[in-house]
Amino acid sequence: MKTSSTSTTAGILTGTQSAIVLPVVAFAIPFFISGPQWLTGTAVNCLLILAAARLPRRFVWSVILLPSVGAVLHGALFGPFTRFLLIFIPFIWIGNWVFVASFLRLRSSSVFLAVCAGALIKAVFLALFALAFFRFGFVPSIFVTSMSVIQFITAVAGGVLALMILRFLKTPHE
């Protein structure tokens, strides 16, 4: 797969354009899709897989990092609990990286399996930290569910949506 700035990376956009557009959209999602978490998370996870599949690796990092920054700045997902999200940002970044890395590592065998495995690993990773933070009294119980089951569901949904978009982009259209 070509990753130069002249290759088509998002069907219409060149690699350079996609390397700019995808991170901007990733940062802006919390501002335009202001909750609920299942919708915002699905959109972000979709962008993570699109970026992993279509961008040079050095440009994927911005898509991994920027959505949670946008969420904190906007205060969208957790309303009055957004301050607790600050504790999770480094773990969300690692979880997003794990999701992307798992997808890239496993996609040669099955893209659907790669999405599901990456989603499971991400959700378990975040759930362990959410449970520990809850037990130590650092965060309210809402974070245990939102950083486990909902993370898994939104990662699978976003990944499947990305796979459908990628399939559509590969199909010739008149």
C-alpha positions in Angstrom: 0.0 0.0 0.0 1.4 3.4 -1.0 1.7 6.0 1.7 3.2 8.8 -0.2 1.6 12.2 -0.3 0.4 11.6 -3.8 -1.5 8.4 -3.1 -5.2 8.3 -2.6 -5.8 7.6 1.1 -9.4 8.4 1.8 -10.9 7.7 -1.7 -10.7 11.4 -2.7 -8.1 12.9 -0.5 -4.3 12.6 -1.0 -2.1 11.2 1.7 -1.1 14.7 2.8 -4.7 15.9 2.9 -5.8 12.9 4.9 -2.9 13.3 7.3 -4.4 16.8 8.0 -8.1 16.1 7.8 -8.3 12.9 10.0 -6.6 14.4 13.0 -8.6 17.6 12.8 -11.8 15.6 12.6 -10.6 13.4 15.5 -10.1 16.5 17.7 -13.4 18.1 16.6 -15.6 15.0 17.2 -16.4 15.9 20.9 -17.3 19.4 19.8 -19.8 18.3 17.1 -21.0 15.0 18.5 -21.5 16.2 22.1 -22.3 12.8 23.7 -23.6 10.2 24.2 -20.4 8.2 24.7 -21.6 5.3 22.4 -21.8 7.8 19.5 -18.7 9.8 20.2 -16.7 6.6 20.9 -17.9 4.9 17.7 -16.8 7.9 15.6 -13.4 8.1 17.3 -12.7 4.4 17.0 -13.8 4.5 13.3 -11.2 7.2 12.7 -8.6 5.2 14.5 -9.0 2.3 12.2 -9.3 4.5 9.1 -6.1 6.3 10.1 -4.3 3.0 10.8 -5.4 1.5 7.5 -4.8 4.6 5.3 -2.1 6.9 6.8 1.6 6.6 7.2 2.3 5.4 10.7 3.8 8.8 11.8 0.5 10.5 11.2 -1.6 8.0 13.1 -0.3 9.3 16.4 -2.3 12.5 16.2 -5.5 10.6 15.6 -4.7 8.5 18.7 -4.0 11.5 20.9 -6.3 14.3 19.9 -9.9 13.0 20.5 -9.4 12.8 24.3 -7.9 16.3 24.3 -10.9 17.6 22.5 -13.2 15.8 24.9 -11.6 17.3 27.9 -11.5 20.8 26.4 -15.2 20.6 25.5 -16.4 18.7 28.6 -18.8 16.8 26.4 -18.7 13.2 27.4 -18.9 13.2 31.2 -20.4 16.6 31.9 -19.5 17.4 35.6 -17.3 14.3 35.7 -15.0 15.5 32.9 -12.3 16.5 35.5 -12.0 12.8 36.3 -11.3 12.2 32.6 -8.0 14.0 33.1 -6.8 11.0 35.1 -7.6 8.7 32.2 -6.0 10.6 29.3 -2.7 8.8 29.3 -4.5 5.4 29.6 -6.9 6.3 26.9 -4.0 7.2 24.6 -2.3 3.8 25.4 -5.7 2.1 24.9 -6.1 3.8 21.5 -2.6 2.8 20.5 -3.2 -0.8 21.6 -6.4 -0.9 19.5 -4.5 0.5 16.4 -1.4 -1.7 17.0 -3.6 -4.8 17.4 -5.5 -4.1 14.3 -2.3 -3.5 12.3 -0.7 -6.7 13.7 -3.7 -9.0 13.1 -5.3 -7.6 10.0 -3.5 -9.9 7.6 -5.4 -12.9 9.0 -8.8 -11.3 9.4 -9.7 -7.6 9.6 -12.9 -8.4 11.6 -10.9 -10.5 14.0 -8.3 -7.8 14.2 -10.9 -5.2 15.2 -12.6 -7.5 17.8 -9.3 -8.5 19.3 -8.0 -4.9 19.4 -11.3 -3.8 21.0 -11.2 -6.5 23.6 -7.5 -5.7 24.6 -8.3 -2.0 24.7 -11.4 -2.5 26.9 -9.7 -4.9 29.3 -6.7 -2.5 29.6 -9.0 0.5 30.4 -11.3 -1.5 32.6 -8.4 -2.6 34.8 -7.3 0.9 35.4 -10.9 2.2 35.9 -11.6 -0.5 38.5 -8.3 0.3 40.3 -9.0 4.0 40.2 -12.6 3.4 41.5 -11.4 1.1 44.3 -8.8 3.8 45.4 -11.6 6.4 45.4 -10.1 8.5 42.6 -13.1 8.3 40.2 -16.9 7.6 40.5 -18.4 4.2 39.5 -19.6 5.6 36.2 -16.0 5.2 34.9 -16.0 1.5 35.5 -18.7 0.9 32.9 -17.7 3.7 30.5 -14.1 2.5 30.4 -14.9 -1.2 30.0 -18.1 -2.5 28.3 -18.8 0.8 26.5 -15.2 1.0 25.3 -15.5 -2.6 23.9 -18.9 -1.9 22.2 -17.7 1.4 20.6 -14.4 0.0 19.5 -16.1 -2.9 17.7 -18.8 -0.6 16.2 -16.3 2.0 15.1 -14.0 -0.7 13.7 -16.8 -2.4 11.7 -17.9 1.0 10.4 -14.3 1.8 9.3 -14.1 -1.6 7.6 -17.3 -0.8 5.7 -16.0 2.6 4.7 -12.7 1.0 3.6 -14.5 -1.6 1.5 -16.7 1.1 -0.1 -13.5 3.1 -0.9 -12.0 0.1 -2.7 -15.1 -0.5 -4.7 -15.2 1.2 -8.1 -18.1 3.7 -8.3 -19.5 5.5 -11.3 
